[in-house]
Amino acid sequence: MTGASMGIGLELAREHAKRGGDLILVARSNGLLNEVKNEFETTYKVKVYVIVKDLLQACAVQELYQEVKDKGLSVEFLINNAGFGNYGFFSDTPLKTEEDMIGLNITVLTQLCKVFIQDMLQQKRGAILNVASLAAFQAGPTMAVYFASKAYVLSFSEALSNELKGKGVSVTALCPGPTQSNFSNRANLLNSPLFNSHIDSAEFVAKVGYKGMMNGRRIVIPGFKNKVLAFASQIAPRHWATAISRKMQEIK
């Protein structure tokens, strides 16, 4: 599991541990990961392996895969949660931030699916959960690259789900709306109208997402309101959906 040290990633890891599942946790923070390891091993009596890795570094995904192999481990459930967003007009935001966002949200996720899916196919069992977003269903002024990156995750996951049908491996795209996590702080969205209304807890999103993965669902959207918003964005004229998206996010 990537991005497992806090937020939705941490709660997804907890859902797996509650059911007696061992874990391989991947993130950049050694301290936070080892805190989770100690808590889960004590509370849930599972084995937790920690791999500290900056996935944006060259060859990081291949190194991660090799470390898993060197430990004699196999991955039955791959949860791709690592990712981030950033607020601001595209003309004003740093290119390096957007390059890193594309790298983590898209490239790394794709690479992880590529390297681990071969083992799953050989085992004829496995499940992949790619954390997308409600943002995947429309364009997002003030967060143009982030919304586009999550649209990729959704489209990629749906296509992969279709390709793997009947082969024992399922692919699920988890599309949460605004969630109580560190995401809004990192993305500079704390004062956005979108995050000043009722938002879901990371625990709720993880419960729904994990259940959806275990049931082999293709797309999971936690919460009735978010389901309505996703549906409305598909039937409304695209320029309307884009304008509404900007209004809900723009910080005055």
Helices and strands as residue ranges (DSSP letters): H 7-18, E 23-27, H 30-44, E 48-52, H 60-70, E 77-80, H 95-102, I 103-108, H 109-123, E 126-131, G 134-137, H 144-163, E 169-174, E 179-180, H 183-186, G 193-195, E 200-201, H 202-214, E 219-220, H 224-235, H 238-249
